[in-house]
């Protein structure tokens, strides 16, 4: 007998309670950990764990909370370090950890949070060795994706869309796919079924990051919770940037290169680069690309044996598809 299916909203309340109840150590090393875990966030990755788990499990969803916390802790560890590398002043509408404290503290606290994520897996249901292997393989790919992102920042007009998609697959989509795989395996799904869910998560994850890149430039900063135009200021080679460079020719490429070297007036830089994006129709192109990847993700659901228990997951992916922040 399968467990009672809970809605995404119900599962989020369970996850939030698990985060609040987790007894992490006190002290200066863990104060930044508590800070970032309590910032308002979507908790997408632990929610995906729970949504996949409940489709296959015969035990209550609370049993998979160690796995859900593991992916949430790992994700927040990456945010702490990413904000340092990107020199991002805010996270979720509040000062980033390295601003609230300092860089060294943010590095050490992030490292502790990563260690705590692995500890959580030791209490996971199912085959702990398989779950840990899946988790750590995803962690390595996320680090590879961050390195790819840093390397692409240093290049100009030769960055291709294929390179960009592979970078965001590693940096963002792999962890979303692994979250579904981990939840399904913990719930008793076959390795083949868990692999299909991983594919769905990666396709949705690519679309999710395409959305994030668009929202970084165009969303209401109060809702989005990040510095507006941060990707432009960091010279990130996003879908918007690549499409504009590829379709605009040498003149547009020269203008992009011109603004890449100028950070003395951030507002002027963001405005000028957004004007180039608009001229190229880059936003519309990237929105269509998002829908293409979401469409591919939804198309794979017909191959799943546990699809009758995955209606709440479909509901959540529908929200992801239409989110505005």
Buried (B, 14 or more C-beta within 10 A) or exposed (E): EBBEBBEBEBBBEBBBEBBEEBEBEEEEBBBBBEBBBEBEBBBBBBBBBBBBBBBBBEBBBEBBBBBBBBBBBBBBBBBBBBBBEBBBEBBBEBBBBBBBBEEEBBBBBBBBBBEBBBEBBEEBBBEBEBBBEBBBEBBEBBBBBBEBBEEBBEEBBEBEBEBBBBBBBBBBBBBBBBBBBBBBBBBBBEEEBBBBBBBBBBBBBBBBBBBBBBBBBBBEBEEBBBBBBBBBBBBBBBBBBBBBBBEBEEEBBEBBEEBBEEEEEBEEBBEBBBEBBEEBEBBEBBBEBBEBBBEBBBEBBEEBBBBEBBEBBEEBBEEBBEBEE
